[in-house]
Amino acid sequence: MKITKSFEKLKNAKKAGIILKPESPEIKKEFVEIKKYLAVHNIDIILEKNSAKMINEVGMELKQLCKEVDFLVSVGGDGTLLSVVRKSFEFNLPILGVHLGTLGFLTDIVYEELPNFLNDFKNDDYRIDNRMLVECSVNNKKFVAFNDIVISRKTVSSMIRLDAKIDGNNFNSYYGDGVIISTPTGSTAYNLSVGGPIVYPLTDAFIITPVAQHSLSQRPLVMPADIEIEFKIKDKQGAVLLIDGQDTYEVDKGDILKVTIASKKAKLIHRSKRNFFEVLNDKLGWGN
């Protein structure tokens, strides 16, 4: 495992691409205000096409948008940011997450604080965190995940059996409701709810956490990120893959899922003074 710290800044911050929380036309008011806040600092915006359609504005397809902007702004919550990271993966653009509710694990800029943050942003008083993603391949298809990949049973009335290898060597067999392969960023998501460990988000590591395993000897593992993990589906009913809790794919018996660290990292724009342990204190009530 290793921790990756970054001192990079944006070379240009003249144009931003904005992506809004889906199915939330009521946030048009916030979009208009955000557009004004950015204009104060001479930052032009392009609105993503689906977001634009939702609030009756003009927009651009995400791939074309990513080619024309310097950074992205995700407006909504952690779920919106997860989706933006995956969909813009090939372009590797820094992303600013603006939260419309309370503080999130990923989005630390609350909407009301955005004007003050943008003052700091234009004075280079911010940081860009580079966070690990995972890549999985199965049946000639590839996916990336920012939080986690879950291999789950297809029906609630049955369990799933998986054989696991690390770098081609037999490693373990799992029999239960499923297995979570999490990034350090995702360690505070589903992984945490089933008893997995919290891992510092700038670490490069896999967290493998069994879900409701038939054997009490099965425990969560933290593994180095320079390995390849294979899972073979042994259950005759197959399994379901859940990517970041948002996208689902079905796989069949005998299919092999290969998981590695992704070739690029998510670049998240944060306040310079953001402290992960303060976030844990706020979200989990530590120290209270």
C-alpha angles and dihedrals in degrees: 000000000000139000118235116207122187132202095181124133132193112274088210131015101179101113131036131191114218125208119185131207107273121251092015108113089159090076093070088102091058091047091055091050093047089051088054093048091053093045090058086065094043093254113146120208139214117198119219113249100244091044090050093050090051093059099031097254134126116266147168134235110267097241093052091043091054090055092055105042136072097219142355131243118208112200118196122041144304092300092056091049092051090055093047092051092054097043094048095040098117092055096051094210123168111254129210112204116210114193119210093194131032126328114300131206089246106021109061099165108089113206094245091055095050098097091055092045092051090056088057092041094057089049091053091249097140139076138230116222117205109213129189122250127193126230123206130188130194131159092359091305124117130202135178126213130193099192108020153318115232122199103202140178116260098228132033091229095064141049128230129235121210132179114210133202132184116209089343096308123115109259115163147332120230126203118179141064094323147285132270120214103195138182119223087258089055093047089094093052128062090336091063094048092059095047102270122147127267109240125194105261098231091058120105105227145115121238112204111194124177118219118223094333120198090228122062089211092073111099137171116273132203110210135183115264097232094078134089116232121201127196120190117201109231100170114102091222092058122222145262124244116211116196115203089332089287114077124049132198130180122227130187137228111288095024115134122217115203118199126193138154110279121251093240134039132226111255111212122187111221141169111274090239097048109137120197092206092055087054090053090049091051098043100036101030094239114176094018 
